[in-house]
């Protein structure tokens, strides 16, 4: 799950970027409104963590631009001003959730997972497909009740596929969800991760759609 | 008198009354003169008439005095006998008189107009002498009757006036009240206002006499609203600036706790140390602002050597700043002694030098020099950093403003504190980009501050 962090404070931005990566997110971070607009225009984020006070404008401007472009990417607002009126105006402007500073890193992660879940129309925290059960909060996967150990990238690919069962994910889309900007993408990385997942969870779980990408397959 | 209404009422009533009084006096005197003229003419005519009657032998001057002739008068119920007539022989015998005439002679004068007092009553008399018949005809008016006539005319004028004055007073009272209605409305509007309602009062509908007051009031509202807005902005910014580093500290601490990777953990701890430094500095700056703002009265000025002060700030800042920046202080500054509040000047200079340090490239030089600015002495702190983009220049002294070239540790308060402190010390701050690149921050000391 790929998250954009928009925060001008260097230490907090770095903390969120590293901390959310530890919680299983693929993270990218920017410090200004301008770069946030540019990053969001490029798309492919599953959620945005947005600070309201930015050096070159307000986070609400970023939010407004995003919603004006009919982009429904879930947005979690971070702000130091957490009066009721501030919360109400933030939510009314199209934010999906709101956290006052200082916050708890685990709470940010949990809220982001909840936002991502709701954005694909799911209300339960656990994702199940056939005999596979994925718990985003613990980043754990079970097959028929037995825990399966996955690497961070393998987990990310599986979570992307399972978040929208039936949808076809292209290789590029999966790469976007796996790697932040500064990370080097190996040319056949996605194929390698899919191969490992088939080995660990059964060959039929992930289907290859020739020339398009991958999707969840029938039970094996 | 504290009520404008009562004041106007009294002024209007007194002036109207005075107008009325002078008009009445004028009418009184002119009527009296007119009436006297007419009555004198009547006296003369009557005297001549009687004299001519005597000539017509209707009254015999030779008749003995005891059988005094009665001058016939018309008997009419409404006839007010005003004229009295006496006919005297030239040797002093009363030959005849009218009923209302007194027994004694009405006039000592032989001919013409005169006034005589008989039994306490004043008479105005006209005398005609008829030498041919040897008689003198005196015709007189009782002045009491004349006065009554004039008084009646004046009373006729005054009586309606007395009735009208209360009516006039009521009308004046009501009109003044009506005229002052905009003031009452304004007072009512203001009284009904909420304490937080600082909208200007609409000036277009108010009379021109109140608009200066309204203008001043609206100006005051504007200033109060501005001050309140600045205060709210400051609180919002302070909340943001304090909570954000706290959030950063907490997040980094949680990263350090959650990660098993020694490298990640070490980096997070390093970030925590930097964050505490920065937050500590922010807290110090907020306290500086509070203490400068609290020093409303300018504390006693001491003599400060600018060079010594800058040298001590330099050793303090370079002592724990691990950056290879050189700070040069021109010798001229050691000759400059300012009579100014030392704490405020030092606070400003320290913040300006910190700002210069944060924006200097590694290996850069900060040069402190003595300058003159429009006849005033100035301490300039020049760096060779990026300077301030022109569009940011008006905002850099706003609290918490951080521009494009912000320093990592910057709080957006330094320049704002420098300006505030200099303002309280009676000096000024001028920021300008140097032609050779970098910023020149000048502390301008007016001549009266130079020892």
Interface residues (C-beta under 8 A of the other chain):
Chain A: X9 X10 X11 X12 X13 X14 X15 X16 X18 X19 X22 X23 X51 X53 X55 X56 X78 X79 X80 X81 X100 X101 X102 X103 X104 X105 X106
Chain B: X236 X237 X239 X240 X241 X242 X243 X244 X245 X246 X247 X248 X249 X250 X251 X252 X254 X255 X258 X259 X264 X267 X268 X271 X274 X275 X278 X402 X403 X404 X406 X408
